[in-house]
Amino acid sequence: MKRKVYHPKPGVSVTGMAYIDLWNQQWADKKLCSSGSVYKSEEWEVLTSFELLKKQRVLEAGCGYGRWLKALYDREIRVHGIDFAINGLRIVKEAIPEIPVVQGDIRHLPYKDDCFDLILSWGVMEHFENTNEIDAALEKAFGCLSESGLLVITVPYMSLNRLLNPLVVSRRLASRVNWIRKVFGKGEKVFFQYEFGVGYFRKKLISNKFCIKHEQFFWLEMGLRDDFRFLYPLVKYPVFLFSRIRGLDRLIRWVFAPFMLFVCEKAAQGNIIGE
């Protein structure tokens, strides 16, 4: 299961090449600052708990303006970056020229096979409107990974709340209708990303020969803020209270979290069943 999400802002230009114009606009005024927010993130917690930071050769596929590149580089990890948007890469090159970054397409990674031990993909795959391009990107990542190399990937999650919450459903439906968008000054609809059901994305990973070692739902607070808006102050306390009850945390995240994370191993030939 998957659902299209259209960009909420007006005046977004798109070339048709994985939103190169959109992201150039996004990164135009960014600055590479402290890595504190990265070190406090749930994603960093996963990397440390699975000891993935011991990997020797790391690629961030879709590195943006380099927040994660800087955080990894500061921990003396050999990291490379690739992204479409030249504005983001310019920020990285100016701040830390020692980090090798290239402008390129994750569907056509310009690297040799078996050259990375770990590939990170933070919120990238969902921006391909043609989902066959996700398969192309996963296939290239598989080829670039060393034997038993790992892919850590996050994508938006179509939670039970996002599927049924009338506040979310009404906004999603309104974003699809151009005359409603024009009334609210949002301009013509432009595809932004997909929200995926967990089963759908599991199948994507497994069909591309990855063995799923770990999965989790995360960014719970952000999901509550985005989905409930003005009702957030009323909703957050009971949700966080129940999430602290032993055994209920995963259920609460399954219902309300907006993103999901997978740790996947490059499976040996003939072993492509997710765990």
C-alpha positions in Angstrom: 0.0 0.0 0.0 1.2 3.5 -0.8 -0.2 7.0 -1.1 0.9 10.0 -3.0 1.6 13.3 -1.1 1.6 16.5 -3.0 3.9 19.4 -2.1 2.1 21.8 0.3 3.9 25.0 -0.9 3.3 27.1 -4.0 5.9 28.1 -6.5 7.8 24.8 -6.4 9.5 24.1 -9.8 10.2 20.6 -10.7 12.3 19.4 -13.7 11.2 15.8 -13.6 14.6 14.7 -12.6 14.0 13.7 -9.0 13.3 17.2 -7.8 16.7 18.7 -8.5 15.1 22.2 -8.6 13.1 21.6 -5.5 16.1 20.6 -3.5 18.3 23.4 -4.8 15.6 25.8 -3.5 15.5 23.9 -0.2 19.2 24.0 0.4 19.9 27.5 -1.0 20.0 29.3 2.4 21.2 26.4 4.6 24.4 26.4 6.7 26.4 23.5 8.0 26.4 23.9 11.8 26.8 21.7 14.8 26.1 18.0 14.6 24.3 17.9 17.9 20.9 17.2 16.5 22.3 14.2 14.5 23.9 12.7 17.6 20.6 13.0 19.5 18.5 11.5 16.7 16.8 8.1 16.8 18.7 7.2 13.6 22.0 7.8 15.3 20.8 5.6 18.2 20.2 2.8 15.7 23.7 3.2 14.2 25.3 3.0 17.6 23.2 0.2 19.0 24.0 -2.0 16.0 27.7 -0.9 16.0 27.3 0.3 12.5 29.7 3.2 13.0 32.6 0.7 13.0 32.0 0.2 9.3 35.0 1.4 7.3 33.5 2.7 4.1 30.3 4.6 4.3 28.1 6.3 1.6 25.3 8.7 2.2 23.0 8.4 -0.8 21.1 11.6 -0.9 23.3 13.7 1.4 21.6 17.0 1.0 23.7 19.8 2.5 25.8 17.4 4.6 24.4 17.3 8.2 25.1 13.5 8.4 28.3 13.7 6.4 29.7 16.2 9.0 28.6 14.2 12.0 30.2 11.0 10.6 33.4 12.9 9.5 33.7 14.4 13.0 33.8 10.8 14.4 36.6 10.0 12.0 34.5 7.8 9.7 35.5 7.5 6.0 32.3 8.9 4.5 31.3 9.8 0.9 28.2 11.6 -0.3 26.2 11.9 -3.4 23.2 14.1 -4.2 21.4 15.6 -7.2 21.2 19.2 -5.8 24.4 21.2 -6.4 23.5 23.8 -3.8 23.7 21.3 -1.0 27.0 19.9 -2.3 28.4 23.4 -2.5 27.7 23.8 1.2 29.6 20.6 2.0 32.6 21.4 -0.2 32.9 24.9 1.3 32.6 23.6 4.9 34.6 20.4 4.8 36.4 20.0 1.4 38.0 16.8 2.7 34.7 14.9 2.3 34.4 13.4 -1.2 31.0 14.4 -2.6 29.7 14.1 -6.1 26.6 15.3 -8.0 24.8 12.3 -9.2 21.8 10.0 -9.3 21.3 7.2 -6.8 19.7 5.2 -9.5 23.0 5.2 -11.3 25.6 5.3 -8.5 29.0 6.2 -10.1 31.0 3.7 -7.9 32.5 0.3 -8.4 30.8 -2.8 -7.1 31.6 -3.9 -3.5 33.1 -0.6 -2.5 31.0 0.4 0.5 30.4 -1.4 3.8 27.4 0.8 4.8 25.0 2.9 2.7 22.7 5.4 4.4 19.5 6.6 2.8 17.6 9.1 4.9 14.2 9.9 3.3 15.2 9.7 -0.3 13.5 6.8 -2.1 9.9 8.1 -1.5 10.5 11.0 -3.9 10.5 8.9 -7.0 7.0 9.0 -8.4 7.7 6.0 -10.6 8.2 3.3 -8.0 10.3 1.2 -10.5 13.0 3.8 -9.9 13.1 2.7 -6.3 14.0 -0.8 -7.5 16.7 0.7 -9.7 18.2 2.6 -6.8 18.0 -0.5 -4.5 19.7 -2.6 -7.2 22.6 -0.1 -7.5 22.9 0.1 -3.7 23.1 -3.8 -3.6 25.8 -3.8 -6.2 27.9 -1.1 -4.4 27.8 -2.9 -1.1 30.5 -5.3 0.0 29.7 -8.9 1.0 27.4 -8.7 4.0 27.3 -4.9 3.7 24.4 -3.0 5.2 21.8 -0.6 3.9 20.0 1.7 6.5 17.0 3.3 4.9 14.2 5.5 6.1 10.9 6.3 4.3 7.6 7.9 5.3 5.2 5.5 6.9 1.5 5.4 6.2 0.5 4.7 9.7 -3.0 3.6 10.9 -3.5 7.2 12.1 -2.5 8.7 8.7 -4.8 6.2 7.0 -7.9 6.9 9.1 -7.5 10.3 10.9 -10.0 12.6 9.3 -7.7 15.6 9.8 -5.0 13.9 7.7 -7.3 12.4 5.1 -9.0 15.7 4.5 -5.7 17.5 4.0 -4.4 14.8 1.6 -7.6 14.9 -0.4 -7.6 18.7 -0.6 -4.0 18.7 -1.8 -5.0 16.7 -4.8 -7.6 19.1 -6.1 -6.2 22.1 -8.0 -9.1 24.5 -7.5 -8.9 24.0 -3.7 -5.1 24.5 -3.8 -5.7 27.8 -5.7 -8.2 29.0 -3.2 -5.6 28.6 -0.5 -2.8 30.0 -2.6 -1.0 26.7 -3.0 -0.7 26.6 -6.8 -0.9 23.6 -9.0 -0.4 20.2 -7.4 3.2 18.8 -7.6 4.1 15.3 -6.5 6.4 15.4 -3.5 6.6 11.9 -2.1 4.9 8.6 -1.2 3.8 7.3 2.2 4.3 3.6 2.3 2.7 0.7 4.1 5.3 -1.3 6.0 4.4 -4.5 4.1 4.8 -2.8 0.7 8.3 -1.5 1.5 9.4 -4.8 3.1 8.5 -6.5 -0.2 10.5 -3.9 -2.1 13.6 -4.6 0.0 13.3 -8.4 -0.1 12.6 -8.5 -3.9 15.9 -6.6 -4.3 17.8 -9.2 -2.4 18.1 -7.5 0.9 17.7 -9.4 4.2 15.9 -7.2 6.8 17.7 -7.4 10.1 15.8 -4.7 12.0 12.9 -2.3 11.5 11.3 0.3 13.6 8.8 3.2 13.5 10.1 6.6 14.7 9.7 10.4 14.9 6.6 9.9 17.0 6.4 13.5 18.3 6.8 15.0 14.9 4.0 12.8 13.6 1.7 13.9 16.3 2.4 17.6 15.6 2.0 17.2 11.9 -1.1 15.1 12.0 -3.1 16.7 14.8 -2.0 20.3 14.4 -4.1 22.4 16.8 -5.2 19.2 18.7 -1.6 18.3 19.4 -1.6 19.6 23.0 -4.6 17.4 23.8 -3.3 14.3 22.1 0.4 14.2 23.1 0.0 13.5 26.8 -2.2 10.3 26.6 -0.1 9.0 23.7 3.2 9.5 25.4 1.8 8.1 28.6 0.7 4.9 27.0 4.0 4.7 25.0 5.8 4.4 28.3 3.9 1.3 29.4 6.0 -1.8 28.8 4.9 -3.6 25.6 2.9 -0.7 24.3 5.6 1.5 22.8 5.8 -0.4 19.5 2.0 -0.5 19.2 1.8 3.3 19.8 4.5 3.9 17.2 2.9 1.5 14.7 -0.3 3.6 15.0 1.1 7.1 15.1 4.8 7.3 13.9 5.3 9.1 10.5 8.6 7.3 9.5 10.0 3.8 9.4 13.6 2.6 9.4 15.1 -0.6 8.0 18.5 -2.1 8.6 19.1 -4.5 5.7 22.0 -6.8 4.9 23.2 -7.6 1.4 21.9 -11.2 1.3 24.0 -14.0 0.0 22.8 -15.6 -3.3 19.7 -17.7 -2.6 19.0 -16.1 0.8 16.7 -13.2 0.3 14.1 -13.8 3.0 13.6 -10.9 5.5 14.0 -11.8 9.1 
